[in-house]
Every structure is written in structure tokens, then in C-alpha cells.
């Protein structure tokens, strides 16, 4: 159902069984997938694609121009996956150039007042609590959880299955499978509860814990710690992901906690 009190451009591509509530505004270069609901006073701007079974709550603004002084008005895009819930007053900006993109994966929850800046990539099954702010070029891998009021510095990457505590400042890369909190942001253990809920085997969780004990608790510098991990932790996908993440880190890693 498309309300007569909404503004929907004739060129917009609207899927089956889409609901657009009164006073929503849908621009022309927009695609909205089947069974998606757009709430009152939401704005979906040019360059935005929304998948199926999504919910966009009142006051959200999707696909606005990037807040980037390099932006020269070129065509760029925001892509949102399936089954994504975008709560009240979220702002998701499109990319700075046609060669880049802002992307939200499938099955994500973005709570009220979340901001996703230009050229961010948010993986599948991520949860961004109220007032999370992602600066430009941030990457969140799958199953990341960011607590409320968390700002993330530009070009930071947060690894898969990691959790950052509310109110934390994320200036450095957060490796996979960990919990991070405190100021400055520090490793405070592995995300064992999250891993158990997602079906990781007990022995795999133990292995991840042993791996991070070497990296963050043993007192070794990173070079020596990685040698120890290679030598003493059995090969597995989780070990490979952690080592690859660390070796590819551009911002540097969060610190260990010594308190």
C-alpha cells in the first residue's frame, strides 16, 4: 500500500507488497524490494537500493549525499540488503564516488539515530545500538555488535563476531571474536557468549581463547606472539582469520588490558 499522502517519484522501482506510509518521500533513482515497509517521514534519496522484507522507521534518511568535502556531485550508491531494520532517525549516506559504495548486509539491526557515513561496509547480522556513529570508510565484518553511543574512527575495521561495549571510542582495528571496552579501547576477553549462541563448538571457543591469551595476555610483543600462535595453535579457519586480520590491519590493533 502506498499512501496518497506520500511522495513517490514515478521512476522509482517499487516491489510487490511494499507499504509506504504518509509523508514518506521516495526519490526517482531508488529501488525498494518486496514486502518492505517505509514509515512516515522517512526519506529515500537517489542512488539507494533497499532489499526485501526491510523496515525503515519514521525520520530515517537513506542515501543523502556524503558529508565529504571531496564529493563533487558524481553518481554514487547506497545498497541495503534483505531483512534489515532501520529504526527512527537513522542517517545512511551514499558513497563519495561511483567506484566506491556504502553497503549494509542482510539481517542487520540499526537502532535509533545510527549514522553510517560514506563508503562504509557493514556485514551481515550486525547490530548497531542507539547513537552508533560510523565515520567514512569503516568496515564491520559479519556478526559485529556495537553498543550504544559508540563512535568508530574512519578507516577502522571491526572483525567478525566481535562486540564493542557501549560508550567506547573505537580508534583502532578490533580483531575477530573478541570483546572490547574501556578507555583507551582494550581487549577484555573473547566474545564467548556470542560464539556459543551462534553454534561454535566448545573446543573452537577454547582454541580462540588460547590464541588471544598468547596475543594479548602473554606479555610477548606482537611479532613474537604471532610466531607462538603459528607454532602452538592448531590450524583452523578461526586461526587463519585472526592472523590474516592482524597482518592486514591498517590502523593498528586495540591494546591489551593490563588493569
C-alpha positions as CSV (number, residue, x, y, z in Angstrom):
1,X,0.0,0.0,0.0
2,X,1.4,3.4,-1.0
3,X,-0.3,6.3,0.8
4,X,-1.7,9.1,-1.2
5,X,0.0,11.4,1.3
6,X,3.5,10.1,0.4
7,X,5.6,11.5,-2.4
8,X,6.9,8.7,-4.7
9,X,8.7,9.6,-7.9
10,X,7.3,7.9,-11.0
11,X,10.7,6.5,-11.8
12,X,11.2,4.7,-8.5
13,X,11.1,0.9,-8.7
14,X,8.8,-0.4,-6.1
15,X,8.5,-4.1,-5.4
16,X,5.4,-6.2,-4.5
17,X,3.5,-5.7,-1.3
18,X,5.5,-2.6,-0.3
19,X,4.0,-0.2,2.2
20,X,4.9,3.5,2.1
21,X,3.3,5.4,4.9
22,X,2.0,9.1,4.8
23,X,4.6,11.8,4.3
24,X,7.4,9.5,3.2
25,X,9.4,10.8,0.3
26,X,10.9,8.4,-2.3
27,X,13.2,9.8,-5.0
28,X,13.4,8.6,-8.6
29,X,16.7,6.6,-8.7
30,X,15.6,4.2,-6.0
31,X,14.7,0.5,-5.8
32,X,12.7,-1.0,-2.9
33,X,12.3,-4.8,-2.6
34,X,9.2,-6.8,-2.0
35,X,7.4,-6.7,1.4
36,X,9.4,-3.7,2.6
37,X,7.8,-1.1,4.9
38,X,8.7,2.6,4.7
39,X,7.5,4.6,7.7
40,X,6.1,8.1,7.8
41,X,8.5,11.0,7.2
42,X,11.3,8.6,6.0
43,X,13.3,9.9,3.0
44,X,14.9,7.5,0.5
45,X,17.1,9.5,-1.8
46,X,18.7,8.9,-5.3
47,X,21.2,6.1,-5.5
48,X,19.5,3.9,-2.8
49,X,18.6,0.2,-3.2
50,X,16.7,-1.5,-0.4
51,X,16.2,-5.2,-0.3
52,X,13.2,-7.4,0.6
53,X,11.4,-7.6,4.0
54,X,13.1,-4.4,5.3
55,X,11.6,-1.9,7.8
56,X,12.5,1.8,7.6
57,X,11.1,3.7,10.6
58,X,9.9,7.3,10.7
59,X,12.5,10.0,10.2
60,X,15.2,7.9,8.7
61,X,17.2,9.5,5.8
62,X,18.7,7.0,3.4
63,X,21.1,7.9,0.5
64,X,21.8,11.5,1.3
65,X,24.9,13.0,-0.2
66,X,28.1,12.1,1.6
67,X,29.4,14.5,4.2
68,X,32.8,14.6,2.5
69,X,34.5,17.7,1.1
70,X,35.9,15.6,-1.8
71,X,32.4,14.9,-3.1
72,X,31.9,16.5,-6.4
73,X,28.3,15.6,-7.1
74,X,29.0,12.4,-9.0
75,X,26.6,9.5,-9.1
76,X,27.1,7.1,-6.1
77,X,25.2,4.5,-4.3
78,X,23.8,3.1,-1.0
79,X,22.9,-0.6,-1.0
80,X,20.8,-2.2,1.8
81,X,20.3,-6.0,2.0
82,X,17.3,-8.1,2.9
83,X,15.6,-8.2,6.3
84,X,17.3,-5.0,7.6
85,X,15.6,-3.0,10.3
86,X,16.5,0.7,10.3
87,X,15.0,2.5,13.3
88,X,14.0,6.1,13.8
89,X,16.1,9.0,12.6
90,X,19.0,6.9,11.2
91,X,21.1,8.5,8.5
92,X,22.9,6.4,5.9
93,X,24.9,8.3,3.4
94,X,25.8,7.1,-0.1
95,X,29.4,6.8,-1.3
96,X,31.7,9.5,-2.3
97,X,32.3,8.3,-5.8
98,X,30.9,5.8,-8.3
99,X,33.8,3.5,-7.9
100,X,33.0,3.0,-4.2
101,X,29.8,2.2,-2.3
102,X,28.1,2.3,1.1
103,X,26.7,-1.1,1.9
104,X,24.6,-2.7,4.6
105,X,24.4,-6.5,4.6
106,X,21.4,-8.8,5.3
107,X,19.7,-9.3,8.6
108,X,21.1,-6.2,10.3
109,X,19.5,-4.0,13.1
110,X,20.4,-0.3,13.1
111,X,18.8,1.2,16.2
112,X,17.6,4.8,16.5
113,X,19.9,7.7,15.5
114,X,22.6,5.5,14.0
115,X,24.8,7.2,11.4
116,X,26.6,5.3,8.7
117,X,28.9,7.6,6.7
118,X,30.1,7.4,3.1
119,X,31.9,4.3,1.9
120,X,31.2,2.2,4.9
121,X,30.6,-1.6,4.6
122,X,28.5,-3.3,7.2
123,X,28.4,-7.1,7.0
124,X,25.5,-9.5,7.6
125,X,23.8,-9.9,11.0
126,X,25.3,-6.8,12.6
127,X,23.7,-4.9,15.4
128,X,24.4,-1.2,15.9
129,X,22.8,0.1,19.0
130,X,21.4,3.6,19.6
131,X,23.6,6.5,18.5
132,X,26.4,4.5,17.0
133,X,28.3,6.7,14.6
134,X,30.5,5.2,11.8
135,X,32.9,7.6,10.1
136,X,33.8,7.2,6.5
137,X,35.4,4.0,5.1
138,X,34.6,1.9,8.2
139,X,34.3,-1.8,7.7
140,X,32.2,-4.0,10.1
141,X,32.6,-7.7,9.3
142,X,29.7,-10.2,9.9
143,X,28.0,-10.5,13.3
144,X,29.6,-7.4,14.8
145,X,27.7,-5.8,17.8
146,X,28.4,-2.2,18.7
147,X,26.9,-0.9,22.0
148,X,25.1,2.4,22.3
149,X,27.0,5.7,21.8
150,X,30.0,4.1,20.1
151,X,31.8,6.2,17.6
152,X,34.2,4.5,15.1
153,X,37.1,6.3,13.5
154,X,37.4,6.5,9.8
155,X,39.1,3.5,8.1
156,X,38.8,1.3,11.1
157,X,37.8,-2.4,10.7
158,X,35.9,-4.4,13.3
159,X,36.4,-8.2,12.9
160,X,33.7,-10.8,12.7
161,X,31.8,-11.9,15.8
162,X,33.3,-9.1,17.9
163,X,31.5,-6.9,20.4
164,X,32.3,-3.4,21.5
165,X,30.9,-2.1,24.8
166,X,28.7,0.9,24.9
167,X,30.3,4.3,25.1
168,X,33.7,3.1,23.9
169,X,35.8,5.1,21.4
170,X,37.0,2.9,18.5
171,X,40.2,4.4,17.1
172,X,42.0,1.1,16.2
173,X,41.1,-2.1,14.5
174,X,39.2,-4.7,16.6
175,X,40.2,-8.3,15.7
176,X,37.7,-11.1,15.2
177,X,35.9,-12.9,18.1
178,X,36.8,-10.5,20.9
179,X,35.1,-8.2,23.4
180,X,36.5,-4.7,23.6
181,X,35.8,-1.9,26.1
182,X,37.4,0.7,28.4
183,X,39.4,3.8,27.5
184,X,41.6,3.5,25.6
185,X,39.8,0.7,23.9
186,X,41.2,-2.6,25.0
187,X,40.9,-6.3,24.7
188,X,38.8,-7.6,27.6
189,X,38.3,-11.3,26.5
190,X,36.8,-13.3,23.7
191,X,33.1,-13.0,22.8
192,X,32.4,-16.4,24.2
193,X,28.6,-15.9,24.8
194,X,28.1,-14.7,21.3
195,X,30.1,-17.6,19.9
196,X,28.2,-20.1,21.9
197,X,24.9,-18.6,20.8
198,X,26.0,-18.9,17.2
199,X,26.8,-22.6,17.4
200,X,30.6,-22.6,17.8
201,X,31.9,-25.8,19.3
202,X,33.3,-25.7,22.8
203,X,36.7,-26.8,21.6
204,X,36.8,-24.0,19.0
205,X,35.9,-21.4,21.6
206,X,38.7,-22.8,23.8
207,X,41.1,-22.6,20.9
208,X,40.2,-18.9,20.2
209,X,40.7,-18.1,23.8
210,X,44.1,-19.8,23.9
211,X,45.1,-17.9,20.7
212,X,44.2,-14.5,22.3
213,X,45.9,-15.3,25.5
214,X,49.1,-15.6,23.5
215,X,48.5,-12.3,21.7
216,X,47.1,-10.2,24.5
217,X,48.0,-11.8,27.9
218,X,51.3,-13.5,27.5
219,X,53.3,-10.2,27.5
220,X,55.0,-11.0,24.2
221,X,55.3,-8.3,21.6
222,X,53.1,-8.8,18.5
223,X,55.8,-10.3,16.3
224,X,56.8,-12.9,18.9
225,X,53.1,-13.6,19.8
226,X,52.3,-14.4,16.2
227,X,55.2,-16.8,16.0
228,X,53.9,-18.5,19.1
229,X,50.4,-18.7,17.6
230,X,51.6,-20.2,14.4
231,X,53.6,-22.8,16.3
232,X,51.2,-23.8,19.1
233,X,47.6,-23.2,17.9
234,X,46.2,-25.9,15.6
235,X,45.4,-24.8,12.1
236,X,41.7,-23.9,11.6
237,X,39.5,-21.3,9.9
238,X,39.4,-19.2,13.1
239,X,43.2,-19.1,13.4
240,X,43.5,-18.2,9.8
241,X,41.0,-15.3,10.0
242,X,42.7,-13.8,13.1
243,X,46.2,-14.0,11.6
244,X,45.0,-12.6,8.3
245,X,43.2,-9.8,10.0
246,X,46.2,-8.8,12.1
247,X,48.6,-8.9,9.2
248,X,46.3,-6.8,7.0
249,X,45.5,-4.2,9.7
250,X,46.0,-0.6,8.5
251,X,45.0,1.3,11.7
252,X,46.8,-1.0,14.1
253,X,45.1,-3.1,16.8
254,X,43.4,-2.3,20.0
255,X,45.7,-2.7,23.0
256,X,45.7,-5.4,25.7
257,X,44.2,-4.6,29.0
258,X,46.6,-4.5,32.0
259,X,44.3,-3.3,34.7
